[in-house]
């Protein structure tokens, strides 16, 4: 699987076992925690994301070490984290000193490296279907960001001038695959046209419609009888928009039934929602109030 050769951080080669750099409310990190939980690998002790003492660097049998990178405190905009994750996003996974930085590559690595039911089917036709759905989900990654910031985070998502300057300095254009500099410059200044946000919402809705039709035949998961990487990536998109108040039950009933089935899985309840429940509740209450006053995502939905 793809990995980062010769990482710049001196911390990485010292880490033994599984160490996950993540944030509880970040969808890409939630994908990885879901996959780990599906494989029966529990959340272990909590350490500072940049802790380098011998106790912090040690692994934990049957568990992953949690290195929380707070997006609220802007831990991802620090020199220490930039050396680990050049894109300044979460997650990043280190396994016995080897660094992985792309969330779905990490999910596939976990699937291949650890036992349990495969998240990528052995059947070649079904595996191809899974990979196509994963690629489609990855292509809409920026759309989730636009919708989340416009109808979820709103002003909470803005960077202060010093934070924006730090972002430009750390990325320096060389590692801005996420196009974060452009996004924040225009979001912070309010120069994104509202049509841009609505266009990203429409792109997501078009795929939700296709998935709803796919699930209309009663299949329990997106590609058949067992959960796969496709379910892992798409359920996080539904979770994120549900937190923003999107009316899934009304617009895509089969998709909503599928999502509720996923959400009842122990791996989802523990791996995804375990320490995210308070934040999830806060966003849901906020979105209900905004929808009540006619300024929420429900009013923008198709």
C-alpha positions as CSV (number, residue, x, y, z in Angstrom):
1,X,0.0,0.0,0.0
2,X,1.2,3.6,-0.6
3,X,3.2,5.0,2.3
4,X,5.5,8.0,3.0
5,X,9.1,7.1,2.5
6,X,11.6,9.0,4.6
7,X,9.1,11.1,6.6
8,X,10.4,14.5,7.8
9,X,9.2,14.0,11.3
10,X,11.8,12.5,13.7
11,X,8.9,11.2,15.8
12,X,7.5,8.8,13.1
13,X,10.3,6.1,13.1
14,X,10.2,5.9,16.9
15,X,6.5,4.9,17.1
16,X,5.8,1.2,17.7
17,X,2.5,-0.5,17.2
18,X,-0.4,1.5,15.8
19,X,-0.6,5.3,16.3
20,X,-3.5,7.2,14.8
21,X,-3.3,11.0,14.4
22,X,-6.9,12.0,14.2
23,X,-9.8,14.3,15.3
24,X,-13.0,12.8,16.6
25,X,-15.2,15.0,14.4
26,X,-13.3,14.7,11.1
27,X,-14.9,12.5,8.5
28,X,-11.7,11.1,7.0
29,X,-10.4,10.2,10.4
30,X,-13.8,8.6,11.2
31,X,-13.4,6.3,8.2
32,X,-10.2,4.9,9.7
33,X,-11.6,4.5,13.2
34,X,-14.6,2.7,11.7
35,X,-12.3,0.3,9.9
36,X,-10.1,-0.3,12.9
37,X,-13.2,-1.1,15.0
38,X,-14.6,-3.4,12.4
39,X,-11.3,-5.3,12.6
40,X,-11.7,-5.6,16.4
41,X,-8.8,-3.1,17.2
42,X,-9.9,-1.0,20.1
43,X,-9.0,2.6,20.9
44,X,-6.2,2.6,23.4
45,X,-4.5,5.3,25.5
46,X,-4.6,9.0,24.7
47,X,-1.3,10.8,24.3
48,X,-0.4,14.3,22.9
49,X,-0.2,14.2,19.2
50,X,3.5,15.3,19.3
51,X,4.5,13.3,22.4
52,X,7.9,11.7,21.9
53,X,8.8,10.1,25.3
54,X,9.4,6.4,25.4
55,X,6.1,5.6,27.1
56,X,4.1,7.6,24.5
57,X,5.9,6.0,21.6
58,X,5.2,2.4,22.8
59,X,2.5,0.4,21.1
60,X,-0.5,-1.2,22.8
61,X,-1.5,-4.9,22.3
62,X,-4.8,-5.1,20.4
63,X,-5.3,-1.4,20.3
64,X,-4.3,1.8,18.6
65,X,-2.7,4.8,20.4
66,X,-4.9,7.9,20.0
67,X,-3.0,11.0,19.1
68,X,-5.7,13.7,18.9
69,X,-4.9,16.5,16.5
70,X,-7.4,19.2,17.6
71,X,-8.8,21.1,14.7
72,X,-10.3,23.5,17.2
73,X,-7.0,24.4,18.8
74,X,-5.4,24.3,15.3
75,X,-2.9,21.6,16.1
76,X,-2.9,20.8,12.4
77,X,-1.3,24.2,11.7
78,X,1.8,23.5,13.8
79,X,5.3,22.8,12.6
80,X,5.3,19.4,14.4
81,X,2.2,18.2,12.6
82,X,3.3,19.5,9.2
83,X,6.3,17.2,9.4
84,X,4.0,14.2,9.9
85,X,1.1,15.1,7.5
86,X,2.3,17.5,4.8
87,X,-1.3,18.2,3.7
88,X,-2.1,19.5,7.2
89,X,-5.2,17.3,7.5
90,X,-6.2,14.3,9.5
91,X,-5.8,11.4,9.6
92,X,-2.3,10.0,9.6
93,X,-1.4,6.4,10.7
94,X,1.9,5.1,11.8
95,X,2.4,1.4,12.1
96,X,5.7,0.3,13.5
97,X,7.4,3.4,12.3
98,X,5.8,3.4,8.8
99,X,3.7,6.4,7.9
100,X,0.4,6.4,5.9
101,X,-1.4,9.7,5.1
102,X,-4.4,9.0,2.8
103,X,-7.5,7.9,4.6
104,X,-8.8,5.3,2.2
105,X,-5.3,3.9,1.6
106,X,-5.1,3.5,5.3
107,X,-8.5,1.7,5.4
108,X,-7.2,-0.7,2.7
109,X,-3.9,-1.2,4.5
110,X,-5.9,-2.1,7.7
111,X,-8.0,-4.5,5.7
112,X,-5.0,-6.3,4.3
113,X,-2.9,-6.2,7.4
114,X,-5.4,-7.4,10.0
115,X,-7.9,-10.3,10.1
116,X,-11.7,-10.4,10.2
117,X,-14.2,-10.0,7.4
118,X,-12.6,-8.3,4.3
119,X,-13.6,-4.8,3.5
120,X,-12.5,-5.3,0.0
121,X,-14.3,-8.4,-1.4
122,X,-12.3,-11.3,-2.8
123,X,-14.7,-11.5,-5.8
124,X,-13.1,-9.4,-8.6
125,X,-16.4,-8.0,-10.0
126,X,-17.6,-6.9,-6.6
127,X,-14.2,-5.5,-5.7
128,X,-14.2,-3.4,-8.9
129,X,-17.7,-2.1,-7.9
130,X,-16.4,-1.2,-4.4
131,X,-13.3,0.6,-5.9
132,X,-15.5,2.6,-8.2
133,X,-17.7,3.7,-5.4
134,X,-14.7,4.6,-3.3
135,X,-13.2,6.6,-6.1
136,X,-16.5,8.4,-6.6
137,X,-16.6,9.2,-2.9
138,X,-13.1,10.5,-2.9
139,X,-13.9,12.7,-5.9
140,X,-16.6,14.5,-3.8
141,X,-14.3,15.1,-0.9
142,X,-14.1,18.9,-1.5
143,X,-17.9,19.0,-1.9
144,X,-18.3,17.7,1.7
145,X,-16.0,20.5,2.9
146,X,-18.0,23.2,1.0
147,X,-21.3,22.0,2.3
148,X,-20.1,21.5,5.8
149,X,-18.6,24.9,6.1
150,X,-21.5,26.7,4.5
151,X,-24.3,25.0,6.4
152,X,-22.5,23.5,9.4
153,X,-19.5,25.3,10.7
154,X,-20.3,28.7,9.2
155,X,-18.3,31.4,11.1
156,X,-16.7,28.7,13.3
157,X,-14.8,27.5,10.2
158,X,-13.0,30.7,9.5
159,X,-9.3,31.1,10.2
160,X,-7.9,34.2,11.9
161,X,-5.4,36.2,9.8
162,X,-2.4,34.8,11.7
163,X,-3.7,31.2,11.2
164,X,-4.3,31.8,7.5
165,X,-0.7,33.1,7.2
166,X,0.6,30.1,9.1
167,X,-1.3,27.9,6.7
168,X,0.3,29.6,3.7
169,X,3.7,29.3,5.3
170,X,3.5,25.7,6.1
171,X,2.1,24.6,2.7
172,X,4.0,27.1,0.6
173,X,2.1,25.8,-2.4
174,X,4.2,22.6,-2.5
175,X,1.9,20.3,-0.7
176,X,-1.5,21.9,-1.2
177,X,-3.2,19.0,-2.8
178,X,-6.3,19.8,-0.7
179,X,-6.3,23.3,-2.2
180,X,-6.7,24.6,1.4
181,X,-5.0,28.0,0.8
182,X,-7.5,28.9,-1.9
183,X,-10.4,27.6,0.1
184,X,-9.6,29.5,3.3
185,X,-8.6,32.7,1.6
186,X,-12.0,32.9,-0.2
187,X,-14.0,31.5,2.7
188,X,-12.5,33.8,5.3
189,X,-13.0,36.8,3.0
190,X,-16.5,35.8,2.1
191,X,-15.8,35.8,-1.7
192,X,-17.1,32.4,-2.6
193,X,-20.3,32.9,-4.5
194,X,-23.2,31.1,-2.8
195,X,-23.8,29.2,-6.1
196,X,-20.5,27.4,-5.6
197,X,-21.7,26.0,-2.3
198,X,-25.1,25.0,-3.9
199,X,-23.2,23.4,-6.8
200,X,-21.3,21.2,-4.4
201,X,-24.5,20.3,-2.7
202,X,-26.1,19.4,-6.0
203,X,-23.2,17.2,-6.9
204,X,-23.6,15.2,-3.6
205,X,-27.3,15.0,-4.1
206,X,-26.9,13.5,-7.6
207,X,-24.9,10.7,-6.1
208,X,-27.2,10.2,-3.2
209,X,-30.0,9.7,-5.7
210,X,-28.0,7.0,-7.5
211,X,-27.2,5.3,-4.2
212,X,-30.8,5.5,-3.2
213,X,-31.8,3.7,-6.4
214,X,-29.1,1.1,-5.9
215,X,-30.3,0.4,-2.4
216,X,-33.9,0.2,-3.5
217,X,-33.6,-3.5,-4.2
218,X,-33.4,-4.2,-0.5
219,X,-29.7,-5.1,-0.4
220,X,-28.3,-4.5,3.1
221,X,-25.0,-2.8,2.0
222,X,-24.0,-0.9,-1.1
223,X,-22.5,-3.8,-3.0
224,X,-24.3,-6.7,-1.5
225,X,-24.6,-8.8,1.6
226,X,-21.5,-7.6,3.6
227,X,-20.1,-4.3,4.6
228,X,-17.2,-2.9,2.4
229,X,-14.9,0.1,2.0
230,X,-17.7,1.6,-0.1
231,X,-20.0,1.7,2.9
232,X,-17.2,3.1,5.1
233,X,-16.6,6.1,2.9
234,X,-20.2,6.9,2.0
235,X,-21.7,6.5,5.5
236,X,-19.4,9.3,6.7
237,X,-20.8,11.6,4.0
238,X,-24.3,10.9,5.2
239,X,-23.3,11.4,8.9
240,X,-21.7,14.8,8.1
241,X,-24.7,16.1,6.2
242,X,-27.2,14.7,8.7
243,X,-25.3,16.7,11.3
244,X,-25.9,19.7,9.1
245,X,-29.7,19.0,9.0
246,X,-30.0,17.4,5.6
247,X,-33.5,15.7,5.1
248,X,-32.3,12.2,4.1
249,X,-35.4,10.5,5.4
250,X,-37.5,12.6,3.2
251,X,-35.3,12.8,0.1
252,X,-33.6,9.4,0.0
253,X,-35.5,6.8,2.2
254,X,-33.5,3.7,1.0
255,X,-30.2,5.5,1.6
256,X,-31.4,6.6,5.1
257,X,-32.5,3.1,6.0
258,X,-29.0,1.8,4.9
259,X,-27.3,4.5,7.0
260,X,-29.3,3.7,10.1
261,X,-28.3,0.0,9.6
262,X,-24.7,1.1,9.5
263,X,-25.1,3.4,12.5
264,X,-26.3,0.5,14.6
265,X,-23.1,-1.5,14.1
266,X,-20.9,-1.7,17.3
267,X,-17.9,-0.6,15.2
268,X,-19.8,2.6,14.2
269,X,-21.1,3.3,17.7
270,X,-17.7,2.8,19.3
271,X,-15.2,3.7,16.6
272,X,-17.0,6.7,15.0
273,X,-19.4,8.0,17.6
274,X,-17.6,7.0,20.8
275,X,-16.2,10.4,21.7
276,X,-18.0,12.3,19.0
277,X,-21.4,12.1,20.5
278,X,-21.4,15.5,22.3
279,X,-20.2,17.3,19.1
280,X,-22.7,15.4,17.0
281,X,-25.5,16.4,19.4
282,X,-24.4,20.1,19.3
283,X,-24.4,20.2,15.5
284,X,-27.8,18.5,15.3
285,X,-29.4,20.9,17.7
286,X,-27.8,23.8,15.9
287,X,-29.1,22.5,12.5
288,X,-32.6,22.0,13.8
289,X,-32.8,25.6,15.0
290,X,-31.5,26.9,11.7
291,X,-34.0,24.7,9.8
292,X,-36.7,26.0,12.1
293,X,-35.9,29.6,11.2
294,X,-35.6,28.8,7.5
295,X,-31.9,29.3,7.0
296,X,-30.7,25.7,7.3
297,X,-29.6,23.0,4.9
298,X,-33.2,21.6,4.7
299,X,-34.2,24.7,2.8
300,X,-31.4,24.3,0.3
301,X,-32.0,20.6,-0.3
302,X,-33.4,19.5,-3.6
